[in-house]
């Protein structure tokens, strides 16, 4: 007796779509973590946690994350600071200096007899 068997796989197996869903979810999670620099923050937090080994690790982690959030908010506020409201940097003139377009209302002191010891 002679038998020749040939098998072809023409349809995808049920595992392939599930694996691709997992890959999509993993990629989205990785992108999110990179975008918000989460892995760096967690690494730093766990390194400090293991270094200090506090009695209440959950409180330590909460405090660490709150300090991190405060730091980020301060940095964002500093970056968003507008200098237009600062004297001389916006539309208003710097106090004590005339712009030349209008007569000065403030007289400057006479410094002709002023001598400095700094050379």
C-alpha positions as CSV (number, residue, x, y, z in Angstrom):
1,X,0.0,0.0,0.0
2,X,1.3,3.4,-1.0
3,X,-0.2,6.6,0.4
4,X,0.7,10.2,-0.5
5,X,-0.5,12.8,1.8
6,X,-0.3,16.5,1.1
7,X,-1.5,19.2,3.5
8,X,-1.9,22.9,2.9
9,X,-2.8,25.5,5.4
10,X,-5.0,28.0,3.6
11,X,-6.6,29.8,6.5
12,X,-5.0,31.6,9.4
13,X,-5.2,29.9,12.7
14,X,-7.2,31.3,15.5
15,X,-4.0,32.2,17.5
16,X,-2.6,34.7,14.9
17,X,-5.2,37.4,15.3
18,X,-5.0,37.2,19.1
19,X,-1.2,37.6,19.0
20,X,-1.5,40.6,16.7
21,X,-4.0,42.2,19.2
22,X,-1.5,41.6,21.9
23,X,1.3,43.2,19.9
24,X,-0.9,46.2,19.2
25,X,-1.8,46.6,22.8
26,X,1.9,46.2,23.8
27,X,3.0,48.8,21.2
28,X,0.4,51.3,22.4
29,X,1.4,50.7,26.0
30,X,5.1,51.2,25.1
31,X,4.4,54.4,23.1
32,X,2.4,55.8,26.0
33,X,5.1,55.0,28.6
34,X,7.8,56.6,26.3
35,X,5.7,59.7,25.6
36,X,5.2,60.4,29.3
37,X,8.6,59.1,30.5
38,X,7.0,56.7,32.9
39,X,9.7,54.1,32.9
40,X,12.3,56.6,33.9
41,X,10.1,57.9,36.8
42,X,9.3,54.3,38.0
43,X,13.0,53.3,37.8
44,X,14.0,56.3,39.9
45,X,11.3,55.7,42.4
46,X,12.1,52.0,42.9
47,X,15.8,52.8,43.1
48,X,15.2,55.3,45.9
49,X,12.7,53.0,47.5
50,X,15.2,50.2,47.7
51,X,17.9,52.5,48.8
52,X,16.0,54.0,51.7
53,X,13.8,51.0,52.5
54,X,11.2,53.0,54.4
55,X,8.8,51.3,56.9
56,X,5.8,52.4,54.8
57,X,6.7,51.9,51.2
58,X,3.3,52.9,49.8
59,X,3.5,56.3,51.5
60,X,7.0,56.7,50.3
61,X,5.9,56.0,46.7
62,X,2.9,58.4,47.0
63,X,5.2,61.1,48.3
64,X,7.7,60.5,45.6
65,X,5.1,60.7,42.8
66,X,3.6,63.9,44.4
67,X,7.0,65.5,44.4
68,X,7.6,64.5,40.8
69,X,4.3,65.9,39.8
70,X,5.1,69.2,41.6
71,X,8.5,69.3,39.8
72,X,6.9,68.8,36.4
73,X,4.2,71.5,37.1
74,X,6.9,74.0,38.1
75,X,8.9,73.2,35.0
76,X,5.9,73.6,32.8
77,X,5.0,76.9,34.5
78,X,8.5,78.2,34.0
79,X,8.5,77.2,30.3
80,X,5.0,78.8,29.8
81,X,6.0,82.0,31.5
82,X,5.4,85.0,29.3
83,X,7.9,87.8,29.5
84,X,5.6,90.3,27.9
85,X,4.4,91.3,31.3
86,X,7.9,92.1,32.5
87,X,9.0,95.7,32.5
88,X,10.9,96.6,29.3
89,X,10.2,93.3,27.6
90,X,6.6,93.8,26.5
91,X,4.8,96.8,25.1
92,X,5.4,99.0,28.2
93,X,8.6,100.9,28.6
94,X,11.2,100.0,31.1
95,X,10.8,102.3,34.1
96,X,13.2,105.2,34.1
97,X,14.1,105.0,30.4
98,X,12.4,107.2,27.7
99,X,11.7,105.7,24.3
100,X,12.7,108.8,22.4
101,X,9.3,109.4,20.9
102,X,8.0,111.5,23.8
103,X,9.7,114.1,26.0
104,X,11.0,112.5,29.2
105,X,8.9,113.3,32.2
106,X,11.7,112.1,34.5
107,X,14.9,114.1,34.6
108,X,18.0,112.0,34.9
109,X,20.6,112.9,37.5
110,X,23.7,114.8,36.4
111,X,26.6,112.3,36.5
112,X,29.2,114.7,35.0
113,X,31.0,115.1,38.4
114,X,30.6,111.4,39.3
115,X,33.9,109.6,39.7
116,X,34.2,105.9,40.0
117,X,37.0,104.0,41.7
118,X,36.5,101.0,39.5
119,X,38.9,101.1,36.5
